[in-house]
Amino acid sequence: LYMGSWGALKGGEWLGATVFPFGAGAAGQTLSAVQWARDLRPTAFYGTPSYALHLAETVRREGIDPRSLGFRLLLFSGEPGAGIPATKALIEATFGGACIDMGSMAEMTPWMTNGECRHRTGMHLWQDIVYTQVCDPVTFEPVPFGAEGTPVYTHLERTSQPMIRLVSGDRTRWVDDPCPCGRTYPRLPAGLYGRFDDMIIVRGENVYPSAIEDTLRAIEGFGGEFRVVVSRREAMDELFIRAEYAKSHADPARLERLTDTMRSRLRTRLGVRPVVELVPEGTLPRTEFKARRVIDDRDLYRQELGGTSA
């Protein structure tokens, strides 16, 4: 288990749930997890969004409908996804359960003190356990409600090695408007949707992997996985996106339309015209932990020029 999972494990046990941690990463582990889920009939699932989608693909290859696993509640942390509207909708449609976004940092025990309620209006910040501010990523001064920044955390109840104003580097926006649940904590309406150090600058535009994922998952015919390569072979940066297409879109005419749709929507969303390459569904490796989908090889180009800036 990665560090944040221990918070979910202990929390589940304190609630009286029977918790079955199976981990991920070992060969054949996901296929074993499918059988365990069918035998044990759990009603809740916790993991990363990318692993849940990988699990769904494994289930389907076995001829099983993911909805038949019976997950009523799917809780996520560790990476953006559960707060990205298109990914959230996909997970809920795939499994038939409610997708709940959570998260904080491994250093911030008891973990997951940012979490959605049943109304799923964004993560509430549990301020009386871990005091959280959303701050400017350069000055670290709090930003006003409605603005974007990075969460800065302070322990209020930890007596051993408390963290004081720990800067997360995550990217989010906070609000303080009412939630139907009645809680008055500030909220992160889109969750933790990226990292400031994940941002890549292409031709002067700030490009975030979460924006690419949200755009692709909303397009009919997208096959489930993608990779991004930023390259500079001449004077200009190029944004290459390799995306899978669904089997239903395998004929040449539909592939051409799908390529045009992806290119157009991504250009509108990102402000950069990407080069889109489509590959069959299942071509790209699936992740079982935190998804890493971006390769920036502009440094290789600079090395070819003898270390000069380009």
C-alpha positions in Angstrom: 0.0 0.0 0.0 1.2 3.5 -0.7 1.2 5.9 2.3 -2.2 7.5 1.8 -3.9 4.1 1.7 -3.2 3.6 5.4 -5.6 6.4 6.2 -8.3 4.7 4.2 -7.5 1.3 5.9 -7.6 2.6 9.4 -10.7 4.7 8.7 -12.5 1.7 7.3 -11.6 -0.4 10.3 -12.7 2.3 12.8 -16.1 2.4 11.0 -16.4 -1.3 11.6 -15.9 -2.3 7.9 -14.1 -5.5 6.9 -11.2 -4.1 4.9 -9.3 -6.2 2.3 -6.1 -4.5 1.1 -4.7 -6.2 -2.0 -2.2 -3.6 -3.3 -1.2 -3.4 -6.9 1.8 -3.7 -9.1 2.6 -7.4 -8.9 2.1 -9.5 -12.0 -1.3 -11.0 -12.1 -2.5 -9.1 -9.0 -5.3 -7.3 -10.8 -6.7 -10.5 -12.2 -6.6 -12.0 -8.7 -8.4 -8.9 -7.4 -11.2 -9.5 -9.8 -11.8 -13.0 -8.4 -11.5 -11.7 -4.8 -14.1 -9.0 -5.6 -16.5 -11.6 -7.0 -16.0 -13.9 -4.0 -16.0 -11.3 -1.2 -18.6 -8.9 -2.7 -17.3 -5.6 -1.3 -19.6 -2.6 -1.5 -16.8 0.0 -1.5 -13.5 0.4 -3.4 -10.5 2.7 -2.7 -7.6 3.4 -5.0 -6.5 5.7 -7.7 -8.8 6.6 -10.7 -6.3 5.1 -13.2 -6.2 1.8 -11.3 -10.1 1.6 -11.2 -10.2 2.1 -15.0 -7.5 -0.6 -15.4 -9.5 -2.9 -13.2 -12.6 -2.3 -15.3 -10.7 -3.3 -18.5 -9.4 -6.4 -16.8 -13.0 -7.3 -15.7 -14.3 -6.9 -19.2 -11.6 -9.1 -20.7 -12.9 -11.8 -18.4 -16.4 -11.3 -19.9 -17.7 -9.6 -16.7 -19.7 -6.4 -16.4 -17.9 -4.1 -13.9 -21.3 -3.1 -12.5 -21.7 -6.7 -11.4 -18.9 -6.3 -8.8 -21.4 -4.3 -6.7 -19.4 -1.3 -5.7 -21.8 1.3 -4.3 -19.0 3.7 -3.3 -15.7 4.3 -5.0 -13.2 6.5 -3.1 -10.1 7.9 -4.8 -6.9 9.8 -4.0 -3.3 9.9 -5.2 -3.8 11.5 -8.5 -6.2 13.8 -10.4 -9.2 12.0 -12.0 -12.0 11.7 -9.5 -12.5 15.5 -9.6 -12.2 15.7 -13.4 -15.8 15.8 -14.6 -15.4 13.5 -17.6 -13.4 10.9 -15.6 -15.8 11.1 -12.7 -18.7 10.4 -15.0 -16.9 7.6 -16.7 -16.1 5.8 -13.4 -19.7 6.2 -12.2 -21.1 4.9 -15.5 -18.6 2.0 -15.6 -19.2 0.7 -12.0 -22.6 2.1 -11.2 -21.5 3.6 -7.9 -20.8 7.0 -6.5 -17.3 8.4 -7.2 -15.9 10.3 -4.2 -12.8 12.5 -4.5 -10.4 12.7 -1.6 -6.8 13.6 -1.0 -4.1 15.6 0.9 -0.4 14.6 1.3 1.4 11.6 2.7 3.0 13.8 5.4 -0.4 15.1 6.6 -1.7 12.3 8.8 -4.5 11.3 9.4 -4.7 11.7 5.6 -7.7 12.3 3.4 -8.8 15.3 5.4 -10.0 16.8 2.1 -13.0 14.9 0.9 -16.3 15.1 -0.8 -19.6 14.5 0.9 -22.5 12.6 -0.6 -23.5 15.6 -2.7 -20.2 15.5 -4.5 -19.8 19.2 -4.8 -16.0 19.1 -4.3 -13.7 18.3 -1.4 -14.5 19.8 2.0 -11.4 21.0 3.9 -11.6 19.5 7.4 -10.1 22.6 9.0 -10.3 21.6 12.7 -7.9 18.7 12.1 -5.6 20.0 9.4 -5.8 23.8 8.8 -5.7 24.4 5.0 -5.1 27.5 3.0 -5.0 27.9 -0.7 -2.1 30.1 -1.5 -0.2 31.8 -4.4 2.4 29.2 -5.5 5.1 31.9 -5.6 4.4 34.2 -2.6 2.6 31.5 -0.5 0.1 34.2 0.6 -3.5 33.1 0.8 -5.6 33.8 -2.4 -9.2 34.9 -2.2 -12.1 32.5 -2.5 -12.7 31.7 -6.1 -9.1 31.9 -7.0 -6.6 29.2 -8.0 -3.5 28.3 -5.9 -1.8 25.5 -4.1 -3.0 24.0 -0.7 -0.8 24.8 2.3 -1.3 22.5 5.3 -0.8 22.9 9.0 -1.4 20.1 11.6 -3.6 21.2 14.5 -3.7 18.0 16.5 -0.5 16.1 15.8 2.0 16.2 18.7 4.9 14.4 17.0 6.6 16.2 14.2 3.7 18.4 13.2 3.8 20.0 9.8 3.5 23.8 9.8 2.5 25.5 6.5 3.6 22.5 4.3 3.3 23.5 0.7 1.8 20.8 -1.4 2.4 22.0 -4.9 -1.0 20.7 -6.0 -3.2 22.8 -8.1 -6.7 23.7 -7.0 -9.3 26.4 -6.6 -11.3 27.0 -3.4 -14.7 28.4 -2.6 -16.7 29.1 0.6 -20.3 29.0 -0.8 -22.8 26.8 1.0 -23.0 23.0 0.3 -26.3 21.2 0.5 -24.9 18.9 3.2 -24.8 21.9 5.6 -21.1 21.8 6.3 -19.4 25.2 6.4 -15.9 24.1 5.6 -14.3 25.7 2.5 -14.4 23.4 -0.5 -12.3 22.6 -3.5 -15.0 22.3 -6.2 -12.8 20.6 -8.8 -10.6 18.7 -6.3 -6.8 18.6 -6.7 -6.7 18.7 -10.5 -3.0 18.8 -11.2 0.3 20.0 -9.9 2.1 23.2 -10.6 5.3 21.2 -11.4 3.3 19.0 -13.9 2.5 22.1 -16.0 4.3 22.2 -19.3 4.7 25.4 -21.3 4.2 24.9 -25.0 4.5 27.9 -27.3 3.8 30.2 -24.4 0.7 28.4 -23.3 0.3 26.6 -19.9 -0.7 23.0 -20.6 -2.0 20.7 -17.9 -2.3 16.9 -18.3 -5.7 17.1 -16.4 -7.1 19.3 -19.1 -6.0 16.9 -21.8 -7.6 14.0 -20.0 -10.8 15.8 -19.4 -11.1 16.7 -23.0 -10.3 13.3 -24.4 -12.6 11.4 -22.0 -15.5 13.5 -23.1 -15.1 12.5 -26.8 -17.1 9.5 -28.0 -14.6 7.0 -29.6 -11.7 7.6 -27.2 -10.3 4.3 -26.2 -9.3 4.9 -22.6 -5.5 5.8 -22.5 -3.2 8.4 -23.9 0.4 9.7 -23.8 1.7 13.2 -24.3 5.1 14.1 -25.8 6.5 17.6 -26.0 9.3 17.8 -28.5 11.4 20.5 -30.1 13.2 19.3 -33.2 13.4 22.8 -34.8 12.7 26.2 -33.5 9.1 25.5 -32.3 7.7 23.3 -29.6 5.4 20.5 -30.8 2.7 18.9 -28.7 2.2 15.2 -29.7 -0.8 13.3 -28.3 -1.0 9.6 -28.9 -4.5 8.5 -28.0 -6.3 5.2 -28.2 -9.5 4.8 -30.3 -12.4 2.5 -29.3 -13.0 -0.6 -31.4 -16.3 0.9 -32.6 -14.3 3.6 -34.4 -11.9 1.4 -36.3 -13.0 2.1 -39.8 -10.9 4.8 -41.7 -13.7 7.3 -42.1 -14.6 7.3 -38.4 -10.9 7.4 -37.5 -10.4 10.5 -39.6 -13.4 12.3 -38.0 -12.2 11.2 -34.5 -8.7 12.7 -35.2 -10.2 15.9 -36.4 -12.5 16.1 -33.3 -9.7 15.5 -30.9 -7.4 18.0 -32.6 -10.1 20.7 -32.7 -11.3 20.3 -29.1 -7.8 20.1 -27.7 -6.7 23.2 -29.6 -9.8 25.0 -28.2 -9.1 23.9 -24.6 -5.3 24.2 -24.6 -4.6 27.1 -26.9 -2.1 24.9 -28.8 -2.7 22.9 -31.9 -1.5 19.3 -31.1 -0.4 16.6 -33.5 -2.8 13.7 -32.8 -1.9 10.1 -33.5 -4.6 7.4 -33.0 -3.7 3.8 -32.0 -5.9 0.8 -31.3 -7.5 0.4 -27.9 -5.2 -1.6 -25.6 -2.0 -0.4 -27.3 -0.7 1.9 -24.5 0.4 0.5 -21.1 -2.1 0.7 -18.2 -1.0 2.1 -14.9 -1.6 0.4 -11.6 -0.5 3.3 -9.4 -0.2 7.0 -10.2 -0.6 7.8 -13.9 2.4 9.3 -15.6 1.5 10.2 -19.1 3.7 13.1 -20.1 7.2 13.0 -21.6 9.0 16.3 -22.2 12.0 15.5 -24.4 13.0 19.2 -25.1 16.0 18.6 -22.8 17.3 16.0 -25.2 17.1 18.6 -28.0 19.0 21.1 -25.8 21.7 18.4 -25.1 22.0 17.8 -28.9 22.8 21.5 -29.2 25.5 21.3 -26.6 23.5 22.4 -23.6 22.4 25.7 -25.0 19.0 27.1 -24.4 16.5 26.8 -27.2 
